[in-house]
Amino acid sequence: MKNYVDVEERLPMLKTLPLSFQHLFAMVGATILVPMLTNTNPSLALFCSGVGTILYIFCTKAKLPAYIGSSFAFIAPMLSASAQYGRESMLSGIIAAGVIYVIVAAIIKFTGTKWLDKLLPPIVVGSVVIVIGLALAGVAINWSGLNPNFTTEAMAGVSRGAWILVALVTLGIGIFGSMYFKGFLGVIPILMSMVVGYILALILGVIPEQSLEMIKTAKLIQIPTFMAPKFNWNAILLMAPVAFVTLAEHIGHVYVTNNVCGRDFTKEPGLHRSILGDGVATIFAGLVGGPPNTTYGENIGVMAITKVYSVWVIAWAGIVAIVLSFIGPVSAIISNIPLPVMGGVSTLLFGIIASSGFRVFVENKIDFSMKKNLIICSVIIVLGIGGAVIQFKGIELSGVALATVVGIILNLVLPEKSKTEE
């Protein structure tokens, strides 16, 4: 008996809209965090994520469910380029990064993906998927208040006990809803948990006064502040190479989505189309002043829990993001989702992503008695979640991207069997 909603399926609007809000709420915390850290308008980031998602779906022929949001990998280069050459010049670097995506997509289009199967066998893919989930574990714990050493301005005057309670209630409802909710509620447990968490945060006074004031004073219609780019070779040379870092993360996300949906999206609609969509979305963001975009693991986690893979639900999430970016009060509410609410739901979503990596191992019957498999998996996981960073002339390779690159190299250079296994 079928217990999921497939990629091409369309649902009634009364079901589609709540499901789209669920996707929007799952990614909005991370998407607006990037502009906050880089002095960009959060409403503009929300607008760019919505338009970027629609562009991505168009490029992938509506055959690959993925939501596009702000990329964390560009934070340091954005700050550096803005400080040295100005914000308008920095935007030309974002556009250049998107162009690199388009070029790589064209190369894959004409050379195929067989070489990817050699570069990214199941042992590498599964390990990278685990890293994608676990690398974010610390973020979820910090947001939940469960790290006693973590502090943020939002915690000023707020009881850590109340903060943690909001996170745990949000997490608890997400878990309970995923297991026991029936009917339509059974496919929106994440949305329900975030709504209840938000209300509890209001009751316990966890939401900062500054955030409440922003919501109260927001204009009904508020157009995001757009900005035109200014061509600058120095900014381009500083930021464009970061695209090669995020490409590894993008490919990892596609493989996670393959695993969740039970399809091979690298062949249909094709990895080149997915990379093209990401590149086009990033180019658009650079043209209007927004942060560069990427696919989001949070939304993959939502699909894994709800088993709703409909690309049309994702498309409506993008449309809703565009509309809400112009509605001041609603945009303010979404932009000020309490961190403990995000922490509670992220604890579940990030863990689901990591678990998908173990599923890759099981389904492909990976033999860990083989030293090659054991070494590749071990090194990828430690590099990916241990905070390893390699810097060269202003370019930073870290986290998922570093782990993926090292995993690919190890897979290519290590023999199938060690001397003791021959």
ABEGO torsion letter per residue (X at the ends): XBABBBAABBBBAAAAAAAAAAAAAAAAAAAAAAAAAAGBBAAAAAAAAAAAAAAAAAAAGGABBBBBBBBAAAAAAAAAAAAAAEAAAAAAAAAAAAAAAAAAAAAAAAAEAAAAAAABBAAAAAAAAAAAAAAAAAAAAAAAGABAABBBAAABGBBAAAAAAAAAAAAAAAAAAAAABBEAAAAAAAAAAAAAAAAAAAAAGABBAAAAAAAAABBABBBBBBBBBBBBAAAAAAAAAAAAAAAAAAAAAAAAAAAAAGBBAAAOAEAAAAAAAAAAAAAAAAAAGBBBBBBBAAAAAAAAAAGBABAAAAAAAAAAAAAAAABAAAAAAAAABBAAAAAAAAAAAAAAAAAAAAAAAAAAGBBAABAAAAAAAAAAAAAAAAGBBBBBGGBBBBEAAAAAAAAAAAAAABBABBAAAX
